[in-house]
């Protein structure tokens, strides 16, 4: 109701909140600016950028382009983080000299608005300023003029631009870098990435501007999550966990891996996710050996373990969880042997996590691992060898200063930012140690979402079963895929 009243007041005041024909847009009760963060939080982030670049710096961040085909637009993480605007081909200029933000937007496209609904455009700058909290809004065509002013000033400022590739839908920096590298290495392509092209154009048109990397500043800011960010990560974790639980209930021999994928997607979209944080890893039997297997084309067999590693994108924030369970509903002897040992190893890490030095956490975990290893009875000699190698590998990492326990999670599922070996309040990350038995190509992995708080630590995904008895009890419950079987050709 509050949202409707706000939009009604703005419309009565003559503020064209939506760009498009009035009758169609009024009926489209969809905000054109995010409801997940107040404009003040984006302003605080920009203030931190001003502090970092100093009074002789300006920063330019490029938004994402229109996607090819009938694909829903998703803004790049870097751009959204600084202003929350979800219009394609937008630019944000942050002036450290005057500590003012300039948002450059495309002009209103009548045909697009009539077909797809409203977007935030440059046609009504006052309305865009009021919604977003930026200081000024201009047409994107004016960006060249503004850059020219800075380049022609008596005291030319330094221009800060992200050098690292932009993170888009279902993306991480590493995957974006791989894509750009593949294009560059293709002898019949070889294009610059969009970010590289921006830098080249700026240097060509304004050689007076010295260009420096803004990515380290943004990475540092994104490392520590705000309460609003944590709330979105918590929601994403709940959806990921519920998808895993429902997948456990629905698993039975004869199911295709892609059916588990479809079930998880249903849970996500049914509960408001805007997409997937990454492609689903549904790996049964020998497919689990490949850590990022995602083809999803195998029929699951009696006697297999199946691994599910999948998370949603909820308001630009993700979750990353993994569980592994028996397809037939009961852990057999070798599975209890190896999974049971792995679970003890895993909990030795999980239950020692606390704010402070990562190396100290690892050393405490290793002591518990060594005790477990000394008392665990393995059914095969090479199982023990694999376990000894597993513990030794972790002991070796515990002897190295700094390091991490896993990887950060936030706007990207492998999020940016370096903890420098110290865990502090507001960090969110996962642990996912990988246990391998090469003689039988057995691979076991669990993964949980962990939040460092002022009081200690919270395991956000602690509600998802991992004890063998709890897992078996969950599998025994009726699942959605049994209530709603696939069409005949699936079999």
N, C-alpha and C positions, 0 to 999 in steps of 0.2 A: 504494500500500500504506500509506504514511504517513497519508493522509487517512482510510482505512478504520480504522486503529488509533486515530486521534484520536476518531472518532465512536463506535467501540466502547467506548473508555474512558469517554466522556461518558455513553453510554447505561447502562453498568454502574454508573456513579456516580449514576444517577437523574436526570440532567439531560435534560429533554425538548427536545432540539435542534430537532426539528421539531414544529410544531403540527398535530396531526391524529391520526387513528386509528393506533395503534402498528403493526399488521401491514403496512398499506399504506405507511407512511412508512419503516419500516426497509428495505423492499425498494427504496425510491426513493433511490438513492445519489447525491443531489444536495445540495451544501452550501447553506445558507441565508445565508451571508455570503461576500463576494467572496474569491477566491483570488489575485487579481491584485495586491493591496496588503496589506502587514501592517497591523494596527490601529495600530501606532506611527506610520505615515506620516500617517494621518488625524488622529491626536492632535497631531502637529507642525503640521498645517495649522490646527487649532483653536487651538493656542497662538499662532500668528501672528495669528489673529483677536482673541484676548484682548489681545495687544500693541497692535493697531490701535484697538480700541474703548476701551481703558483701564479703569481700576478703577471707573469710574462708568458703565460701559456694559453692556448685555446685547444679544445678537443672536438673532434668530429667523429660521429658514429653513424654508420649507414644501416638503415633498416633492410628488411628482407624484400625481395622482389615478388611480383605476382607469380604464383606457382603455375607450372604448365598443366593444362588439362583441367578436368573437373575435380580439383583438389582443394580442400578448405585451406584458406590462408592461415599461416601461423608465423608470427613475428619471430625474429631471431632473439636469442636469449639476451645478448648484450644490449640490444636496443630496448627491448621490453624492460630490462632491469633498471634502466635510467629514466624512462618516461612512461611506460605502460601503454604506449600508443600502438594500435594494431592495424594501421593503414599501410598497404604496400608502397614501396619506393619513397619512404620518408627518410629524413635526415635530421640529426640532432647536433647542433653546434653549441658547445659550452664555453663561454667566454670567461677565462680566469682573470682577465684584466678588470672587468666590471662585475664579475660573478653573476652573469645573466645567461639564461638559456634561450636558444632560438630553435624553434621547431619548424622544419620545412616540409610542407605537405603538398601532394598533387592537387590540381584543381578538380572541381566536381565533374564527374563523368555522368551525364544524364542517362545514357543508355544503360550503363552498369548499375546505377542506382535504381532504375526502374525495374531491372531484372533481378538484382540480388539484394536490394535493400540499402540502407544508409551506411556511409563510411564517414569518418572524420576527415574533412578536407580543408583546404586553405580559403574556401569561399567566405567563411565567416570567422575571421581570426579571433574576435572577442569571445565567441562561444567556445572555440577550441581552447583558448587560454583559461576560460572559466572552468572547463571540465578537467583539464590536465594539470593545471598549476604551473605550466611553463611560463616564462616571462613574455615571450613574443612568439607569434605564429606568422609564417610567410609562405608564399608560394615557392615550390621547389626551384623554380626558375631563378629565384633571387639569390640562391646559394653562391653562385659564381661571383656576383657583385660583392657579397659579404667577404668572401675569401680574398677578393681583389683589394678590398679596403685594408684588410690586415697585412697583405703582402706589400702594399704601398705605404704603410705607416712609417713614420720616422724611426720608431723602435719596433722592428718586426718581431711579433711573438713566435714562439715555437708551436708548431701544430702537432698535437698528439692524436694518433689514429691507432686503432687495434691492428696489430700485425698478425695476430693469430686468426685462423679462419673462423668465421661466424658459425655458431651452433644453431641449427634449424630443427625442424620437426624430427623426432626420433633420432636425434644426432648427438654426437659428442665431438670435442675438438679433435680427438684422434681419428675418428671416422671421417670428419670433414677434411682433415689433412690427407687421409688416404685417397679420398675422392679427387682432391686437387692434384695430388701426386700422379694418380692414374691418368688424368687428363693431360698433364704436362708431359708425361712420358709417352703418350700416344703420338706416333710420328705423323698421323693424319688429323691431329687436333692441336694440342699444345697451347691452348688458350690459358691466359692468366685467370686466376680466380677473380670473383667479383670484388673482393676486398683489395687484392693486388692491383686490379684495374683502377680502382678509385685512387690509390696511392700514386700510381703512374700518371693519371690525369692531373692530379693536384700538382705534382712535381713539374709536369710539362707546362701547365698553364701558369703556375706561380712558383718559379724556381727560387724566389727569394725566401720562401717558407722552408725552414728546417723541419723535417718530419721525424717524430720520435714515437716509440711504441707505447700505446695506452693499455695494452693487455695486462701487464703486471699489476697496474693499479686496480683494474676491474677484478682481476683474480683475487687480490687481497681482500677487496670489499665483499666478494661473494663467498668467501670462506666461512664467515660467521653469519648465521641465519638469524633474522629478526623474528619476533613472535608471529607476525603474519605469514612469513615464509614457513615457519615450523608448523603452523596450522595446516597449510596446504600439503606439506610433506606428510603430516600425520594422516590426512585424508587419503593421500595416494597410497600410503602403507596399509591402511585399512582395506582399500579396494584390492590391492595386490594380495594381501593375506586372505581375504574372502574368496578371491579367485582360486587360490591354491587349495583352500579347504573344500570348495565345491568340486575342484578337479579330483581331489582324493575320493570324495563320495562317488563321483561318476566313473572312476577308473575300473575297467574290467578287461580281461583278455579279449582280443579281437577288435578293440577300439583303434582307430587311426590316431596318430599323433596330432594331426590337424584338428581333430574334434576337441581335444583339450585346449588348443589354441582358440578355437571359436567360442568355447565356453568361457574362457577367461575374458575375451573381448566383450562378451555379453555382460558380464559382471561390471566391467569398466564403464561401458557406454550407458548401461542401465542406471548407473549411479553418478553420471555427470562428468566423466572424464572427457577431455577434448581430443584424446588420441592415445597412442601407445608411446611410452618413453623409449622403447627399443623393440626390435623384432623378438618374437617369442622364441625361447629356447625350450622346446619340448623334445626331450631326448630319451628314448627307451632303449634298453638293452645296450648293445655295443655302440649305439650312436652317442651315448653320453661321453665316450672317450674324447670326442671333439668338443672342446669347451664352449665353442660358439656355434655348434650345429643348430641350424634353424630351418632345414628343409621341411620337416614335419610330415614326411610321406611314408613312414613305416607303420605297419600294423603291430600293435603291442602284443607280446606273447606271455603266456603263463610262465612264471619263473624270472621274468624281467624285473629290474628296477626301472622306474621312469623318473626323470628329473624335469621339474618345471622351474624356469627362471624367467620371469616376465613382470613388467610393471607398467602402470598407466601414467599418462601426462595429465595432471590435475592442475589447471590454472598456471601452466608453465613450470610445474614442479613434479618431481618423479619419486618413485620408490624402486628398490631393487632387492627382491627376496628370492630365495631358492629353497625348495624342499625336494626330497627324493623319497620314493615309497615303492612297495611291491605292487605290481600290476594285479596279482591274484588276491591281494588283500592281506597276506600274511608273510612276514619275513621268514625265509627259510634259513637253514643252518649257516651257510656261508655269508648270507646277508646279515644275519645277527652278529656273526663273528666280526666282519669288517665294519659294518655300519655302527655297531655297538662301540668298537674301539674309536672310530672317527668321532662319534658323539661325545665321548669322554674327552678326547683331544680338543674338540671344538669348544666345549664348555669351560675347559681350562683357560682358554683365551677370553671367552665371553664374560665369565664371572670375575675376571681380574681387571676388566676395563674400568678406568676411573680418570678423573682429570689429572693431568700431570705428564710425567715423562713416559714416552712410549717404550723406551728400552727397559725401564724398570717393570712395566706391565708384562712385557715379553719374558723377562727373566723369571718373574713369579709364575707365569703360565708354564714355562718349561719345567719347573720343579714338579708341578702337578702332572705334566705329561710323562716325565721320567718315572714317577711312581706308578702311573697307569700302565706304562709299558712293561715295567718289571713284574707286574702281577697278572697281566692279561694272557690268557691261554688261546693261542691261535691254532686253527685246525690244519694249517699247511705251513711248511717252513718258509715259503716265499711270501706268505702273508706277513709273517713276522719281519722278514727282511724289508718289505715295503713299509711297514710301520716304523721300523728303526730308521730308515731313510727319511721318513716323514718327520719324525721328531728331530733328527739331526739337522735337517734343513731349517727347521724353526729355531733350533738352538743357535745355529750359525747366524741367522738374521737377528736374534736377540743380542748377539755380541757386537753388532754394528751400531754405533751411535746414531741417533736421529731415526729416520725412517718412519714408516706408518704401519698401521694394523690392517689396512685394507684400502679402499678408495672412497673419496667423498661422494656424496649424493646431494643433489639440489636441483637447479634448473636443468642440468645434464645428469644422466645416470652415472657417468664417470665425471664428477664435477671438478671444476678448476679450484686452485688454491692449494697452498703448501702449509701444512701444520708445523713444519720445522721440528718434528719429533716431540711436540708438546700438545696435549689435548686440552682445549679450553672451552668454556661455556659457549654454546651456539654452534658448535661443529656437529655435522651429521655425516655419518660414514657407515660402511658395511665391513664385515669381515667375511671372507670366503676361502678358507684354506682348501687346497685341492689335493685329494688323496688318490694315488694311482697304484695299481698293481699291474705292471706291464705284461707279466706272463699270461694274464687272462684278459687284458684290456678292460680292467674294471676301474671305474672312475666314480668317486663319491664326493659330493660337495653340498654344503648347506650355506645359507647366507641370511643375515639379519640386518635390520635397520637400527642404528644406534645413535642416540642423541646425548651429547655431553651437556649437563645442566650445571647451574650454580651449586646445587647440592650433591651432584655426583653424576649418575648416568641413568638413562632410561632406554630400555630395549623396546623400541616402538612396535616391533613385530612379535613380541613375546607371546601373543595369543595364538600364533600359528603352531599347530602340533609338530613336535620333532621327536619326542620319546616314542619308542616302538609301540608300546601298548596304546598310547593316545592316537598314533597314526592308524593303527589297525582298527581301533574303535571308530574313527572317522570314516575310513573306507567302508566299513560295514553299514553305514547309514545310506539311505536311498539318495541317489543323485539325480540331477536334472536330466542328464543324458539318458537315463533309464526311463524316466517319465515321458520324455519327448524324443523317441528314437528317430534316427535319420531316415531318409527316403530309401526305397529299395535298392537303387543302384549303388549306394554306398558299400553294401556288402559284397 
